[in-house]
Amino acid sequence: MMSAELCKKMLGARAEVLTSHGSDQTYARRLIPMLTSRGLEDVRAESHMASWLGGSAYAKLEKANCLQSREEMLATGIITESEFDEILVLLDDPEWIRISPLMISAWGRKA
């Protein structure tokens, strides 16, 4: 399976696990309306993403997070055990590039 497809499956399984623990995967989409509804003006947002190479500190963190939630991720049925193991190999491969999750920051000023 292509690495992009594997990543999509892994991220889908992770999102389902995080949601089952109360994480709101849509929170960032509501940041600007939340700030404006509280009376802030000049509300802005920006995002940041980076590329990570397999074997990097970021990839090691991602691998640790995957291993910590392995059983729950597999239980979603989105990713198989062999696909999960393929992801772990990719996370160690310095030729593999992973795009980081999108980090969104929002701010405004008091009226």
Protein Blocks (a to p, Z undefined) as FASTA:
>chain_A
ZZklmmmmmmmmmmmmmmmnopafklmmmmmmmmmmnopahiacddddddddehiaklmm
mmmmmmmmmmmmmmnomacfklmmmmmmmmmmmkbccddddddddddddZZ
